[in-house]
Amino acid sequence: MATVTTTIRVEKDLKDQATKLAKSMGLTFNIVMNNYLKRFVEEKEITFSDSDRKTVVDFGESGMSATELLSSYEQEYGEKMA
């Protein structure tokens, strides 16, 4: 399968922690990110969560665009996601 290089903005500490954790599991950061992207595409679902709340949006059923999803999340929880 052909691959492409993709640039994303991630908080430095978060990427460092994720890279370290992936390495401790014998994985690379790229493998972890590819796995998350594959699940997102296959399941058409994304989960936003923290210790107090969990929001799951099924794009197949909701018909929401990413912009609508972020707006809905921000309205519901009163915080900016992007």
C-alpha positions, 0 to 999 in steps of 0.5 A: 500500500502506498504511503504519504507523509502527513504533518499534524500539530500536536502538543510536544509533551503529548507526542513525547509521552505517546512516542515513549509509551508506544516504544515501551510496547514495541511500537512506533508512533506511526503505527499507533497513529495509523491504527487510530486512523484505520479505526476512525475510517472503519468505524466512522466513529470518534470518541472524545473523553476525559475523566468526567465525560465521554462523547461518542459520535457515530458519523454513519448515523449522525451525518455530522461533518467534522465542523458540525461535530466540533461545534456541537462538542464546544457548545455542549461542554463550553470549551474550544477543541481547535 
